[in-house]
Amino acid sequence: MPACPMLNRYLIPGRRNQEEAEKPFWISFADLMTALMVMFLLVMNVALISVTDEASKSDEKRMKLQEERTQKIDQLLVRLEEAAARQPGIVVDRNRMMVDFGERARFDTNSSALTREQVLYLNEFVSDMLATVKSTPGGKWLKRIVVEGYADQRGDYLLNLNLSLQRSERVLCALLSPPSGREHMLTNEEKEMVRDYFLVGGYSYNSAKKSLEESRRIELRLEFFGLDEKRPSPGEIPRGEFGTCRI
């Protein structure tokens, strides 16, 4: 028996409502992954900006410290030039970071002896130099002062190498030896600074000058700490007595 048209009219809307009710309303898996990817990219972008900003600030801080270090070292060199001007004959070479004594610290052939005038001259300048290092902000960057001795080109290599070393040692002897009637002596504090800062170095054919007389000389080479270096703590190592020279 054919269905009643009136009944079909009421049944069809009910079927449509059932089909609509069964349609999924949850977000699809693809859409969910897309949203998570967007969130991940946003988080990574924020983190990257933060890291880049921190690195930029660190680089700026390091550059500022480097500029400050250079400025203070330059100020120290200016003060050393002023100290050298009070002792005619001394030249501070900024490019080489050297203190050249010129004719005031020349040696005789095959000799490491210093004259009384040279000893007084060295004591006066080194005393002034140490006071400058102690009172100038750039002094904290000074790592060591290397006393470099030189010989001329005559003779064999090892003989001149030993002679150069003896000339360097003679400078330390002049600074640290007990009093012997000299007009100027370093104080105990200055001698301790010499022990902390000064280092003996000897050379033979290296850095020869244009004449034999100029080659027989001593120079002071200045070395400075880098940004990441710190002065080592002496700890409890015994200092010991200065003793006497035996060369």
C-alpha positions as CSV (number, residue, x, y, z in Angstrom):
1,M,0.0,0.0,0.0
2,P,1.5,3.3,-1.0
3,A,2.7,5.5,1.8
4,C,0.7,8.4,2.8
5,P,1.9,11.6,1.3
6,M,1.2,13.4,4.5
7,L,3.3,10.9,6.5
8,N,6.3,11.2,4.1
9,R,6.1,15.0,4.6
10,Y,6.7,14.6,8.3
11,L,9.2,11.8,8.1
12,I,11.7,13.5,5.6
13,P,12.5,16.4,7.9
14,G,13.3,14.0,10.7
15,R,15.8,12.2,8.5
16,R,17.5,15.5,7.6
17,N,17.9,16.4,11.3
18,Q,19.4,13.0,12.0
19,E,22.0,13.3,9.2
20,E,23.0,16.8,10.4
21,A,23.4,15.5,14.0
22,E,25.8,12.8,12.9
23,K,28.1,15.2,11.0
24,P,31.4,15.6,13.0
25,F,31.9,18.9,14.8
26,W,35.5,18.3,16.1
27,I,38.4,20.1,14.3
28,S,40.1,17.9,11.8
29,F,43.6,16.4,12.5
30,A,45.2,18.4,9.6
31,D,43.8,21.7,11.0
32,L,45.0,20.7,14.5
33,M,48.6,20.1,13.3
34,T,48.5,23.3,11.3
35,A,47.6,25.2,14.5
36,L,50.2,23.5,16.5
37,M,52.9,24.3,13.9
38,V,51.9,27.9,13.9
39,M,52.2,28.1,17.7
40,F,55.6,26.3,17.5
41,L,56.9,28.8,15.0
42,L,55.7,31.7,17.1
43,V,57.4,30.3,20.2
44,M,60.6,29.7,18.3
45,N,60.5,33.1,16.8
46,V,60.2,34.7,20.3
47,A,63.0,32.6,21.6
48,L,65.2,33.4,18.7
49,I,64.6,37.1,19.1
50,S,65.5,36.8,22.8
51,V,68.7,34.9,22.2
52,T,69.8,37.3,19.4
53,D,69.1,40.2,21.7
54,E,71.1,38.7,24.5
55,A,74.0,38.0,22.1
56,S,73.9,41.5,20.7
57,K,74.0,43.0,24.2
58,S,76.9,40.7,25.1
59,D,78.8,41.8,21.9
60,E,78.1,45.4,22.7
61,K,79.4,45.0,26.3
62,R,82.5,43.2,25.1
63,M,83.2,46.0,22.5
64,K,82.7,48.6,25.3
65,L,85.2,46.8,27.5
66,Q,87.7,46.5,24.7
67,E,87.4,50.2,24.0
68,E,87.8,51.0,27.7
69,R,90.9,48.7,27.9
70,T,92.5,50.4,24.8
71,Q,91.8,53.8,26.2
72,K,93.3,53.0,29.6
73,I,96.4,51.4,28.1
74,D,96.8,54.5,25.9
75,Q,96.6,56.7,29.0
76,L,99.2,54.6,30.7
77,L,101.5,54.9,27.7
78,V,101.0,58.7,27.7
79,R,102.0,58.8,31.4
80,L,105.1,56.6,30.7
81,E,106.1,59.0,27.9
82,E,105.9,61.8,30.5
83,A,108.1,59.8,32.8
84,A,110.5,59.2,30.0
85,A,110.7,62.9,29.2
86,R,112.1,63.5,32.7
87,Q,114.9,61.1,31.8
88,P,116.5,62.3,28.5
89,G,117.4,59.5,26.1
90,I,114.4,57.2,26.8
91,V,111.8,56.7,24.1
92,V,108.5,54.9,24.5
93,D,107.5,53.2,21.3
94,R,103.7,52.7,21.3
95,N,103.6,50.6,18.2
96,R,106.1,48.0,19.6
97,M,105.1,48.5,23.2
98,M,108.8,49.0,24.0
99,V,110.8,51.3,26.2
100,D,114.1,52.1,24.4
101,F,116.9,53.5,26.6
102,G,119.0,54.5,23.6
103,E,122.6,55.5,24.4
104,R,121.9,55.5,28.1
105,A,122.0,51.7,28.4
106,R,124.7,50.7,25.9
107,F,127.2,48.0,26.7
108,D,130.9,47.6,25.9
109,T,131.9,44.8,23.6
110,N,131.7,41.4,25.2
111,S,130.6,42.9,28.5
112,S,127.4,43.0,30.6
113,A,128.6,45.5,33.2
114,L,126.7,48.7,33.8
115,T,128.3,51.9,34.9
116,R,127.4,53.7,38.1
117,E,125.6,56.4,36.1
118,Q,123.6,53.8,34.2
119,V,122.6,52.1,37.4
120,L,121.3,55.3,38.9
121,Y,119.6,56.1,35.6
122,L,117.8,52.8,35.6
123,N,116.7,53.0,39.2
124,E,115.3,56.5,38.8
125,F,113.3,55.7,35.7
126,V,112.0,52.3,36.9
127,S,110.9,54.0,40.2
128,D,109.0,56.6,38.2
129,M,107.6,53.9,35.9
130,L,106.3,51.7,38.8
131,A,104.7,54.7,40.4
132,T,102.9,55.4,37.1
133,V,101.7,51.8,36.8
134,K,100.4,51.9,40.4
135,S,98.6,55.2,40.1
136,T,97.2,54.9,36.6
137,P,93.9,53.0,35.9
138,G,95.6,51.4,32.9
139,G,98.1,49.8,35.2
140,K,95.7,47.0,36.0
141,W,96.1,45.8,32.4
142,L,99.9,45.5,32.6
143,K,100.8,41.8,32.6
144,R,104.6,41.9,32.7
145,I,107.7,43.9,31.7
146,V,110.2,41.9,29.8
147,V,113.8,43.0,30.1
148,E,115.3,42.2,26.7
149,G,119.0,42.2,26.2
150,Y,120.7,42.3,22.8
151,A,124.2,41.7,21.4
152,D,125.8,42.6,18.1
153,Q,126.4,40.2,15.3
154,R,130.0,39.4,16.0
155,G,131.0,36.1,17.5
156,D,129.1,32.8,17.5
157,Y,125.3,32.6,18.2
158,L,125.4,30.8,21.6
159,L,128.1,33.2,23.0
160,N,125.9,36.2,22.1
161,L,122.8,34.6,23.3
162,N,124.4,34.1,26.8
163,L,125.7,37.6,26.7
164,S,122.3,39.0,25.9
165,L,120.8,37.1,28.8
166,Q,123.5,38.4,31.2
167,R,122.7,41.9,30.1
168,S,119.1,41.4,31.0
169,E,120.0,39.9,34.3
170,R,122.3,42.8,35.1
171,V,119.3,45.2,34.9
172,L,117.5,43.2,37.6
173,C,120.7,43.2,39.7
174,A,120.9,46.9,39.4
175,L,117.3,47.2,40.6
176,L,117.3,44.6,43.4
177,S,120.8,44.6,44.8
178,P,121.4,45.8,48.4
179,P,122.5,49.5,48.9
180,S,126.0,50.4,47.9
181,G,126.1,54.1,48.4
182,R,123.9,54.8,45.4
183,E,121.9,58.1,45.4
184,H,118.6,56.4,44.6
185,M,117.4,53.0,45.7
186,L,114.1,51.3,45.1
187,T,111.9,50.9,48.1
188,N,110.9,47.4,49.3
189,E,107.5,47.9,47.8
190,E,109.0,48.8,44.5
191,K,111.3,45.8,44.6
192,E,108.3,43.6,45.2
193,M,106.7,45.1,42.1
194,V,109.8,44.4,40.1
195,R,109.7,40.8,41.2
196,D,106.0,40.6,40.2
197,Y,106.2,42.4,36.9
198,F,109.7,42.0,35.5
199,L,110.8,39.0,33.4
200,V,114.3,38.4,32.0
201,G,114.7,37.7,28.3
202,G,117.8,37.3,26.2
203,Y,118.3,37.6,22.4
204,S,121.3,37.4,20.1
205,Y,120.9,38.1,16.4
206,N,117.2,39.1,16.8
207,S,116.3,42.7,16.1
208,A,119.8,43.9,15.4
209,K,120.3,47.6,14.9
210,K,122.1,49.3,12.0
211,S,125.3,49.7,14.0
212,L,127.2,47.4,16.4
213,E,127.0,49.9,19.2
214,E,123.2,50.3,19.0
215,S,122.8,46.5,19.0
216,R,124.5,46.2,22.4
217,R,121.5,47.4,24.4
218,I,118.6,46.6,26.6
219,E,114.9,47.4,26.1
220,L,111.8,46.9,28.2
221,R,108.8,45.3,26.4
222,L,105.4,45.9,27.8
223,E,102.8,43.0,27.7
224,F,99.2,43.6,28.6
225,F,96.3,41.3,29.7
226,G,93.5,40.4,27.3
227,L,89.9,40.9,28.2
228,D,89.5,37.3,29.4
229,E,92.8,37.2,31.3
230,K,93.2,37.9,35.0
231,R,96.3,38.4,37.2
232,P,97.0,35.1,38.9
233,S,96.9,35.1,42.7
234,P,100.3,34.5,44.3
235,G,98.6,32.4,46.9
236,E,100.9,31.3,49.8
237,I,104.0,30.8,47.8
238,P,107.0,32.0,49.9
239,R,108.6,35.2,48.5
240,G,112.1,34.6,49.7
241,E,115.0,37.1,50.0
242,F,116.2,39.0,47.0
243,G,119.8,37.9,47.5
244,T,122.8,39.2,45.7
245,C,123.9,39.0,42.0
246,R,126.5,36.4,41.0
247,I,127.1,37.4,37.4
